[in-house]
C-alpha cells in the first residue's frame, strides 16, 4: 500500500537476484533494516559464484576494518612520542636519534643490532630509563665468528653482563667460520660478534619513537 516501500522491495529483489548482494549490503544501499530485506529476498537463491563473491567482499571489509583500527592505534602512539619529544629530555632525544640511525625500520617491532658494546649498552639504558623496560622485555641473539679464541658461551656471557640481561633472554645464536686460508689474517675481528636486541610486544614503543623522531627532526612522514 506504500508506493515507496514497494519500490524498495523491488530494488532489493533486483540487487539480490541480478548482483547477488548480501542482505547487509542491500540494507545499507537502500537505507532499510536488514530484517526487512531478509523477508523480501528470502526466496531468491544465490549462485555458487555469487556466494563466493559475497564471502570475499566480507573478508575484504573485515581486513579494511582491522587495518583502519591498527593504523589509528599506531597514529596514537606516534602522537604520544611527539608529546614526550617536546619535553626536551636529552636521553630520550639521543636514544631516538640512535634508533633512527642504527635501528631496524619495522613498524611493529623494535630491533636494534650492533657490534659496539658501548652503543648497545647505551641503547638499553635509554629503553630502561625512558620506558621502564626490564630484562623480561628483551631478547637477544649473537652473530659471531668462532676463530677468535672465544666460545659462543663466553660471547653470550659477555653480552649478558654488558646489557644486564639474563640467560632467559638469549635466543638461538649464529656462528660463522672463516675459510682456512684466511683464518690467520682476520683473527680478533669483532671478537664478540654482532648483538641483535629485540623488545617483545613493542608496536607501541617503535611507533612512539617514530613519532618522536618526526618531532625532533621537523618531518611528518
FIBATI-656018 format. One record per residue (C-alpha): x, y, z; residue in one letter. Coordinates in Angstrom, 3 decimals. Layout:
N
<site px="X" py="Y" pz="Z" type="A"/>
...
***
This chain:
221
<site px="0.000" py="0.000" pz="0.000" type="X"/>
<site px="3.058" py="2.282" pz="0.257" type="X"/>
<site px="4.448" py="3.050" pz="-3.244" type="X"/>
<site px="7.872" py="3.979" pz="-1.868" type="X"/>
<site px="8.030" py="0.776" pz="0.173" type="X"/>
<site px="7.014" py="-1.219" pz="-2.886" type="X"/>
<site px="9.859" py="0.381" pz="-4.853" type="X"/>
<site px="12.343" py="-0.550" pz="-2.119" type="X"/>
<site px="11.018" py="-4.093" pz="-2.239" type="X"/>
<site px="11.543" py="-4.304" pz="-5.988" type="X"/>
<site px="15.019" py="-2.804" pz="-5.858" type="X"/>
<site px="16.046" py="-5.178" pz="-3.063" type="X"/>
<site px="14.967" py="-8.191" pz="-5.106" type="X"/>
<site px="16.748" py="-6.871" pz="-8.184" type="X"/>
<site px="20.007" py="-6.308" pz="-6.268" type="X"/>
<site px="19.780" py="-9.768" pz="-4.766" type="X"/>
<site px="18.824" py="-11.585" pz="-7.953" type="X"/>
<site px="20.972" py="-9.774" pz="-10.534" type="X"/>
<site px="24.003" py="-8.753" pz="-8.478" type="X"/>
<site px="23.967" py="-11.345" pz="-5.711" type="X"/>
<site px="24.374" py="-8.714" pz="-2.993" type="X"/>
<site px="24.294" py="-9.741" pz="0.644" type="X"/>
<site px="21.320" py="-8.790" pz="2.823" type="X"/>
<site px="23.523" py="-6.421" pz="4.823" type="X"/>
<site px="24.805" py="-4.613" pz="1.741" type="X"/>
<site px="21.318" py="-4.253" pz="0.261" type="X"/>
<site px="20.021" py="-2.825" pz="3.540" type="X"/>
<site px="22.849" py="-0.283" pz="3.595" type="X"/>
<site px="22.237" py="0.628" pz="-0.051" type="X"/>
<site px="18.513" py="1.199" pz="0.403" type="X"/>
<site px="18.609" py="2.596" pz="3.928" type="X"/>
<site px="16.239" py="-0.015" pz="5.363" type="X"/>
<site px="16.567" py="-2.669" pz="8.053" type="X"/>
<site px="18.243" py="-5.983" pz="7.398" type="X"/>
<site px="15.184" py="-7.817" pz="8.717" type="X"/>
<site px="13.005" py="-6.234" pz="6.014" type="X"/>
<site px="15.448" py="-7.130" pz="3.270" type="X"/>
<site px="15.731" py="-10.662" pz="4.589" type="X"/>
<site px="11.960" py="-11.135" pz="4.268" type="X"/>
<site px="11.821" py="-9.582" pz="0.796" type="X"/>
<site px="14.566" py="-11.741" pz="-0.743" type="X"/>
<site px="14.333" py="-14.980" pz="1.231" type="X"/>
<site px="13.052" py="-16.956" pz="-1.769" type="X"/>
<site px="15.948" py="-15.902" pz="-4.056" type="X"/>
<site px="18.794" py="-18.391" pz="-4.160" type="X"/>
<site px="22.303" py="-17.216" pz="-4.950" type="X"/>
<site px="24.605" py="-18.991" pz="-7.373" type="X"/>
<site px="27.868" py="-20.508" pz="-6.098" type="X"/>
<site px="29.753" py="-17.654" pz="-7.784" type="X"/>
<site px="27.616" py="-15.012" pz="-6.066" type="X"/>
<site px="28.120" py="-16.720" pz="-2.711" type="X"/>
<site px="31.905" py="-16.720" pz="-3.239" type="X"/>
<site px="31.881" py="-13.029" pz="-4.234" type="X"/>
<site px="29.951" py="-12.150" pz="-1.062" type="X"/>
<site px="32.396" py="-14.139" pz="1.022" type="X"/>
<site px="35.375" py="-12.323" pz="-0.468" type="X"/>
<site px="33.676" py="-8.961" pz="-0.071" type="X"/>
<site px="33.027" py="-9.668" pz="3.606" type="X"/>
<site px="36.647" py="-10.740" pz="4.144" type="X"/>
<site px="37.852" py="-7.572" pz="2.444" type="X"/>
<site px="35.642" py="-5.421" pz="4.661" type="X"/>
<site px="36.935" py="-7.130" pz="7.807" type="X"/>
<site px="40.516" py="-6.649" pz="6.616" type="X"/>
<site px="39.966" py="-2.935" pz="5.991" type="X"/>
<site px="38.362" py="-2.544" pz="9.415" type="X"/>
<site px="41.304" py="-4.294" pz="11.049" type="X"/>
<site px="43.806" py="-2.150" pz="9.114" type="X"/>
<site px="41.996" py="1.082" pz="9.978" type="X"/>
<site px="41.876" py="0.130" pz="13.653" type="X"/>
<site px="45.594" py="-0.573" pz="13.894" type="X"/>
<site px="46.536" py="2.393" pz="11.720" type="X"/>
<site px="44.667" py="4.621" pz="14.144" type="X"/>
<site px="46.375" py="2.947" pz="17.093" type="X"/>
<site px="49.824" py="3.498" pz="15.573" type="X"/>
<site px="48.990" py="7.166" pz="14.957" type="X"/>
<site px="48.089" py="7.489" pz="18.641" type="X"/>
<site px="51.432" py="6.026" pz="19.714" type="X"/>
<site px="53.243" py="8.450" pz="17.401" type="X"/>
<site px="51.321" py="11.357" pz="18.893" type="X"/>
<site px="52.491" py="10.270" pz="22.351" type="X"/>
<site px="56.068" py="10.222" pz="21.089" type="X"/>
<site px="55.717" py="13.764" pz="19.790" type="X"/>
<site px="54.448" py="14.952" pz="23.171" type="X"/>
<site px="57.398" py="13.409" pz="25.023" type="X"/>
<site px="59.849" py="14.831" pz="22.477" type="X"/>
<site px="58.646" py="18.365" pz="23.238" type="X"/>
<site px="59.871" py="17.951" pz="26.822" type="X"/>
<site px="63.460" py="18.038" pz="25.586" type="X"/>
<site px="64.846" py="15.109" pz="27.597" type="X"/>
<site px="68.460" py="14.558" pz="26.362" type="X"/>
<site px="68.367" py="10.789" pz="26.978" type="X"/>
<site px="65.118" py="10.432" pz="25.068" type="X"/>
<site px="66.408" py="12.518" pz="22.163" type="X"/>
<site px="69.727" py="10.640" pz="21.994" type="X"/>
<site px="68.072" py="7.213" pz="22.083" type="X"/>
<site px="65.532" py="8.089" pz="19.397" type="X"/>
<site px="68.197" py="9.520" pz="17.099" type="X"/>
<site px="70.381" py="6.467" pz="17.636" type="X"/>
<site px="67.492" py="4.220" pz="16.693" type="X"/>
<site px="66.857" py="6.342" pz="13.602" type="X"/>
<site px="70.458" py="5.773" pz="12.523" type="X"/>
<site px="71.007" py="2.140" pz="13.518" type="X"/>
<site px="67.643" py="0.515" pz="14.302" type="X"/>
<site px="65.618" py="-1.827" pz="12.149" type="X"/>
<site px="62.804" py="0.094" pz="10.442" type="X"/>
<site px="59.940" py="-2.258" pz="11.257" type="X"/>
<site px="56.586" py="-0.683" pz="12.085" type="X"/>
<site px="55.511" py="-3.322" pz="14.612" type="X"/>
<site px="58.685" py="-4.477" pz="16.324" type="X"/>
<site px="61.708" py="-2.738" pz="17.843" type="X"/>
<site px="65.009" py="-4.331" pz="16.814" type="X"/>
<site px="68.491" py="-2.940" pz="17.239" type="X"/>
<site px="71.773" py="-4.590" pz="16.257" type="X"/>
<site px="75.397" py="-3.500" pz="16.536" type="X"/>
<site px="78.879" py="-4.790" pz="17.318" type="X"/>
<site px="79.804" py="-1.861" pz="19.590" type="X"/>
<site px="79.198" py="-2.900" pz="23.226" type="X"/>
<site px="79.114" py="0.725" pz="24.436" type="X"/>
<site px="76.460" py="1.637" pz="21.880" type="X"/>
<site px="74.343" py="-1.390" pz="22.752" type="X"/>
<site px="74.689" py="-0.638" pz="26.459" type="X"/>
<site px="73.611" py="2.978" pz="25.944" type="X"/>
<site px="70.589" py="1.941" pz="23.877" type="X"/>
<site px="69.418" py="-0.483" pz="26.559" type="X"/>
<site px="69.875" py="2.262" pz="29.168" type="X"/>
<site px="67.704" py="4.523" pz="27.034" type="X"/>
<site px="64.922" py="1.921" pz="26.889" type="X"/>
<site px="65.115" py="1.232" pz="30.609" type="X"/>
<site px="65.348" py="4.880" pz="31.630" type="X"/>
<site px="62.697" py="6.346" pz="29.336" type="X"/>
<site px="60.206" py="3.493" pz="29.148" type="X"/>
<site px="60.785" py="1.456" pz="32.301" type="X"/>
<site px="61.621" py="-1.759" pz="30.461" type="X"/>
<site px="63.058" py="-4.691" pz="32.405" type="X"/>
<site px="65.076" py="-7.747" pz="31.416" type="X"/>
<site px="61.831" py="-9.657" pz="30.851" type="X"/>
<site px="61.003" py="-7.328" pz="27.957" type="X"/>
<site px="64.160" py="-8.146" pz="25.959" type="X"/>
<site px="65.500" py="-10.971" pz="23.851" type="X"/>
<site px="68.889" py="-11.061" pz="22.160" type="X"/>
<site px="70.972" py="-13.206" pz="19.848" type="X"/>
<site px="74.563" py="-13.050" pz="18.628" type="X"/>
<site px="76.151" py="-13.494" pz="15.224" type="X"/>
<site px="79.848" py="-14.190" pz="15.862" type="X"/>
<site px="82.961" py="-15.754" pz="14.386" type="X"/>
<site px="84.423" py="-18.704" pz="16.268" type="X"/>
<site px="88.112" py="-18.329" pz="15.443" type="X"/>
<site px="88.885" py="-15.586" pz="17.979" type="X"/>
<site px="89.673" py="-17.836" pz="20.910" type="X"/>
<site px="86.229" py="-17.384" pz="22.488" type="X"/>
<site px="83.431" py="-19.906" pz="22.743" type="X"/>
<site px="79.842" py="-18.946" pz="21.972" type="X"/>
<site px="79.048" py="-19.354" pz="25.678" type="X"/>
<site px="81.738" py="-16.820" pz="26.592" type="X"/>
<site px="80.457" py="-14.398" pz="23.957" type="X"/>
<site px="76.899" py="-14.814" pz="25.221" type="X"/>
<site px="78.018" py="-14.172" pz="28.805" type="X"/>
<site px="79.855" py="-11.028" pz="27.694" type="X"/>
<site px="76.697" py="-9.520" pz="26.189" type="X"/>
<site px="74.545" py="-10.540" pz="29.127" type="X"/>
<site px="76.914" py="-8.769" pz="31.522" type="X"/>
<site px="77.149" py="-5.605" pz="29.402" type="X"/>
<site px="73.415" py="-5.328" pz="28.800" type="X"/>
<site px="72.206" py="-6.551" pz="32.180" type="X"/>
<site px="70.219" py="-9.435" pz="30.712" type="X"/>
<site px="69.600" py="-12.954" pz="31.956" type="X"/>
<site px="70.141" py="-16.208" pz="30.105" type="X"/>
<site px="66.380" py="-16.481" pz="29.653" type="X"/>
<site px="66.644" py="-13.537" pz="27.245" type="X"/>
<site px="69.022" py="-15.422" pz="24.940" type="X"/>
<site px="67.784" py="-16.875" pz="21.678" type="X"/>
<site px="69.490" py="-19.070" pz="19.107" type="X"/>
<site px="72.887" py="-17.661" pz="18.132" type="X"/>
<site px="74.569" py="-17.851" pz="14.747" type="X"/>
<site px="78.238" py="-18.753" pz="14.346" type="X"/>
<site px="80.405" py="-18.246" pz="11.274" type="X"/>
<site px="83.705" py="-19.879" pz="10.327" type="X"/>
<site px="86.413" py="-18.229" pz="8.248" type="X"/>
<site px="87.975" py="-20.227" pz="5.403" type="X"/>
<site px="91.186" py="-21.943" pz="6.437" type="X"/>
<site px="93.219" py="-19.818" pz="4.004" type="X"/>
<site px="92.191" py="-16.572" pz="5.703" type="X"/>
<site px="91.755" py="-17.694" pz="9.289" type="X"/>
<site px="95.160" py="-16.362" pz="10.246" type="X"/>
<site px="94.558" py="-12.965" pz="8.652" type="X"/>
<site px="91.272" py="-11.987" pz="10.242" type="X"/>
<site px="91.816" py="-13.014" pz="13.810" type="X"/>
<site px="90.407" py="-10.734" pz="16.514" type="X"/>
<site px="87.978" py="-9.107" pz="14.077" type="X"/>
<site px="84.793" py="-8.371" pz="16.079" type="X"/>
<site px="85.699" py="-10.857" pz="18.829" type="X"/>
<site px="82.206" py="-10.585" pz="20.375" type="X"/>
<site px="80.344" py="-10.501" pz="17.086" type="X"/>
<site px="77.160" py="-8.555" pz="16.451" type="X"/>
<site px="74.428" py="-8.494" pz="19.090" type="X"/>
<site px="70.816" py="-8.241" pz="17.933" type="X"/>
<site px="68.388" py="-6.920" pz="20.515" type="X"/>
<site px="64.605" py="-7.151" pz="20.278" type="X"/>
<site px="61.843" py="-5.835" pz="22.529" type="X"/>
<site px="58.796" py="-8.074" pz="22.931" type="X"/>
<site px="55.344" py="-6.742" pz="22.040" type="X"/>
<site px="56.832" py="-3.423" pz="21.003" type="X"/>
<site px="54.492" py="-1.901" pz="18.408" type="X"/>
<site px="53.634" py="0.896" pz="20.844" type="X"/>
<site px="57.319" py="1.530" pz="21.551" type="X"/>
<site px="58.620" py="1.652" pz="17.994" type="X"/>
<site px="55.726" py="3.884" pz="16.908" type="X"/>
<site px="56.387" py="6.176" pz="19.897" type="X"/>
<site px="59.991" py="6.513" pz="18.735" type="X"/>
<site px="58.907" py="7.203" pz="15.143" type="X"/>
<site px="56.635" py="9.982" pz="16.370" type="X"/>
<site px="59.441" py="11.425" pz="18.481" type="X"/>
<site px="61.832" py="11.320" pz="15.525" type="X"/>
<site px="59.310" py="13.272" pz="13.479" type="X"/>
<site px="59.058" py="15.886" pz="16.205" type="X"/>
<site px="62.807" py="16.174" pz="16.794" type="X"/>
<site px="63.651" py="16.391" pz="13.084" type="X"/>
<site px="60.695" py="18.504" pz="11.953" type="X"/>
<site px="59.448" py="15.989" pz="9.410" type="X"/>
<site px="55.984" py="14.495" pz="9.016" type="X"/>
<site px="56.101" py="11.077" pz="7.414" type="X"/>
***
